[in-house]
Amino acid sequence: MIIWVLYDIQNNKARTKVSKICKQAGLYRVQYSCFLGTLNDDQKDSLSLEINELINEEIDKVYIFQMNKTQLHGCKMLGQAFDEKLITDEIKSLFF
């Protein structure tokens, strides 16, 4: 499934770690605090748990959305949008 991760994290150290976790999961950065990629359910759950350990639930905001290919193709992208070809149905492996 295609996963979007969007966040607003106040602490610089936590924000940097969340960014690294998203990259390690095989997600592509499409904006400074927005990542997109393909993960299976277990990978999505693992990513959620790791991010939750880093954030301050009182002030930070993290959204993890899922969508299918049809929904992605239905999105309107303007300006310097990401390369849609980067997102595939192939599942990435997590390496720590």
Summary of the structure (lengths in Angstrom):
residues: 96
radius of gyration: 13.2
end to end distance: 21.6
largest distance: 36.7
contacts: 247
relative contact order: 0.28
helix: 36%
strand: 24%
